[in-house]
Amino acid sequence: MRRVVIAAIVPVLAGLVALNSGCVDAGKYRELETAHRNMQAAHEQAETELQSERARAKELQAQLAASRSELNAKNAQLQTLMDARDRLKAAYEALRAEFDNFKGQQPPEIVINKQVLPPALNQALKQFAFQHPDMVEFDEQRGLLKWKSDIIFDLGSAELKPGAVQALQEFAAIVQSEAASGFDVMIAGHTDNTRIARASTRERHPTNWHLSAHRAISVLNVLLDQQVSPTRMTVMGYGEYQPVAPNDTTEHKAMNRRVEIYLVKQGTVPGATPAPQMPVAQAAPDMDTTTK
């Protein structure tokens, strides 16, 4: 643009020289005057364009600064997210290592009772377990009889098998004996984690929790029939949530399906209330041995 201005100035200067020398006619003067006006117009246009370009450059610089600021903010945010990702990954790895460490280990069994029973009562229960080795196990250190659900119930059923009823009647005689006076009976039902899938089973036992409680009540009802006082008994249903083995094999699942009967000193069960007779609706035993 400056070249245009200079190029326009040269003939004007030449014309002025000629005027000063008195050798320019009127036509030449007008021509020079027109060239001068054109030069001024070109100069003004060049200044306008220059100011516009400067404003544009300033605007672009501002946009560049804003873009750099935004980029820095996004980089900082990205770094924060990456740090959070690294922390989560480390936490996951720690939990995974802990899981692998405990995987396959037997979960802790709930401890309800730690007392040792009097010798006469302990001996009676030991002899009872000896007479029914396939049905029940006796834990002397906890005053616990662990009944195997697959022996005393059909799968998915809360109806006691005849052999289990007879054994419980024998157990009731021990509870009614002088040796067991001063002791209460706690009955706890447990299941494995297999979902109750059969509609006919769900009608009677909607969840494993129901099934475990209903089985405990069935045991209670036999003891009630044998005149064991309801004020001495309590029932509980733990469902699948107190396993004694991982639910990963058929054998382990069978271990988790159980009914536990504890003999505890009277007054040692917090919040215990008398257990009234609560008959469970009975149905034909389930014949399917692969699912509930």
Solvent accessible surface area in square Angstrom, and as a share of the most:
residue,aa,sasa,rsa
1,M,105,0.47
2,R,193,0.70
3,R,208,0.76
4,V,80,0.46
5,V,22,0.12
6,I,107,0.54
7,A,65,0.50
8,A,22,0.17
9,I,59,0.30
10,V,91,0.52
11,P,59,0.37
12,V,12,0.07
13,L,97,0.48
14,A,59,0.46
15,G,3,0.03
16,L,87,0.43
17,V,101,0.58
18,A,32,0.24
19,L,56,0.28
20,N,134,0.69
21,S,73,0.47
22,G,65,0.63
23,C,108,0.65
24,V,29,0.17
25,D,97,0.50
26,A,65,0.50
27,G,36,0.34
28,K,90,0.38
29,Y,102,0.39
30,R,149,0.54
31,E,104,0.47
32,L,17,0.08
33,E,71,0.32
34,T,59,0.34
35,A,27,0.21
36,H,66,0.30
37,R,126,0.46
38,N,92,0.47
39,M,26,0.12
40,Q,86,0.38
41,A,58,0.45
42,A,22,0.17
43,H,85,0.38
44,E,114,0.51
45,Q,104,0.46
46,A,16,0.13
47,E,74,0.33
48,T,91,0.53
49,E,72,0.32
50,L,68,0.34
51,Q,97,0.43
52,S,64,0.41
53,E,111,0.50
54,R,135,0.49
55,A,62,0.48
56,R,119,0.43
57,A,49,0.38
58,K,150,0.63
59,E,84,0.38
60,L,81,0.40
61,Q,125,0.55
62,A,63,0.48
63,Q,90,0.40
64,L,87,0.43
65,A,61,0.47
66,A,63,0.49
67,S,61,0.40
68,R,148,0.54
69,S,68,0.44
70,E,99,0.44
71,L,104,0.52
72,N,96,0.49
73,A,60,0.47
74,K,114,0.48
75,N,75,0.38
76,A,60,0.46
77,Q,110,0.49
78,L,98,0.49
79,Q,95,0.42
80,T,81,0.47
81,L,106,0.53
82,M,73,0.33
83,D,55,0.29
84,A,31,0.24
85,R,135,0.49
86,D,68,0.35
87,R,150,0.55
88,L,127,0.63
89,K,125,0.53
90,A,62,0.48
91,A,51,0.39
92,Y,127,0.48
93,E,88,0.39
94,A,62,0.48
95,L,119,0.59
96,R,116,0.42
97,A,62,0.48
98,E,92,0.41
99,F,106,0.44
100,D,76,0.39
101,N,95,0.49
102,F,115,0.48
103,K,134,0.57
104,G,62,0.59
105,Q,93,0.41
106,Q,114,0.51
107,P,38,0.24
108,P,120,0.76
109,E,39,0.18
110,I,48,0.24
111,V,77,0.44
112,I,47,0.24
113,N,10,0.05
114,K,158,0.67
115,Q,42,0.19
116,V,101,0.58
117,L,6,0.03
118,P,51,0.32
119,P,116,0.73
120,A,67,0.52
121,L,0,0.00
122,N,20,0.10
123,Q,100,0.45
124,A,36,0.28
125,L,0,0.00
126,K,82,0.35
127,Q,79,0.35
128,F,6,0.02
129,A,13,0.10
130,F,153,0.64
131,Q,104,0.46
132,H,37,0.17
133,P,87,0.55
134,D,106,0.55
135,M,25,0.11
136,V,3,0.02
137,E,90,0.40
138,F,37,0.15
139,D,46,0.24
140,E,64,0.29
141,Q,122,0.54
142,R,31,0.11
143,G,1,0.01
144,L,2,0.01
145,L,2,0.01
146,K,43,0.18
147,W,1,0.00
148,K,70,0.30
149,S,0,0.00
150,D,55,0.29
151,I,73,0.37
152,I,0,0.00
153,F,2,0.01
154,D,38,0.20
155,L,37,0.18
156,G,0,0.00
157,S,5,0.03
158,A,4,0.03
159,E,62,0.28
160,L,20,0.10
161,K,67,0.28
162,P,117,0.74
163,G,40,0.38
164,A,1,0.01
165,V,44,0.25
166,Q,112,0.50
167,A,1,0.01
168,L,0,0.00
169,Q,74,0.33
170,E,63,0.28
171,F,0,0.00
172,A,2,0.01
173,A,66,0.51
174,I,25,0.13
175,V,0,0.00
176,Q,83,0.37
177,S,42,0.27
178,E,148,0.66
179,A,34,0.27
180,A,0,0.00
181,S,62,0.40
182,G,36,0.34
183,F,15,0.06
184,D,22,0.11
185,V,0,0.00
186,M,10,0.04
187,I,0,0.00
188,A,0,0.00
189,G,0,0.00
190,H,1,0.00
191,T,2,0.01
192,D,2,0.01
193,N,68,0.35
194,T,42,0.25
195,R,173,0.63
196,I,6,0.03
197,A,41,0.32
198,R,77,0.28
199,A,61,0.47
200,S,50,0.32
201,T,0,0.00
202,R,98,0.36
203,E,144,0.65
204,R,53,0.19
205,H,2,0.01
206,P,66,0.42
207,T,63,0.37
208,N,11,0.05
209,W,138,0.49
210,H,77,0.34
211,L,0,0.00
212,S,0,0.00
213,A,31,0.24
214,H,39,0.17
215,R,5,0.02
216,A,0,0.00
217,I,15,0.07
218,S,7,0.05
219,V,1,0.01
220,L,2,0.01
221,N,20,0.10
222,V,16,0.09
223,L,0,0.00
224,L,24,0.12
225,D,89,0.46
226,Q,64,0.28
227,Q,139,0.62
228,V,1,0.01
229,S,42,0.27
230,P,54,0.34
231,T,94,0.54
232,R,35,0.13
233,M,3,0.01
234,T,27,0.16
235,V,41,0.24
236,M,48,0.21
237,G,20,0.19
238,Y,43,0.16
239,G,0,0.00
240,E,44,0.20
241,Y,129,0.49
242,Q,49,0.22
243,P,30,0.19
244,V,7,0.04
245,A,2,0.02
246,P,30,0.19
247,N,36,0.19
248,D,91,0.47
249,T,59,0.34
250,T,104,0.60
251,E,121,0.54
252,H,56,0.25
253,K,49,0.21
254,A,38,0.30
255,M,93,0.42
256,N,0,0.00
257,R,27,0.10
258,R,2,0.01
259,V,1,0.00
260,E,0,0.00
261,I,1,0.01
262,Y,0,0.00
263,L,2,0.01
264,V,7,0.04
265,K,108,0.46
266,Q,94,0.42
267,G,79,0.76
268,T,77,0.45
269,V,32,0.18
270,P,126,0.79
271,G,77,0.74
272,A,49,0.38
273,T,96,0.56
274,P,83,0.52
275,A,10,0.08
276,P,85,0.54
277,Q,101,0.45
278,M,96,0.43
279,P,109,0.68
280,V,22,0.13
281,A,81,0.63
282,Q,101,0.45
283,A,40,0.31
284,A,84,0.65
285,P,58,0.36
286,D,16,0.08
287,M,164,0.73
288,D,48,0.25
289,T,114,0.66
290,T,117,0.68
291,T,40,0.23
292,K,4,0.02
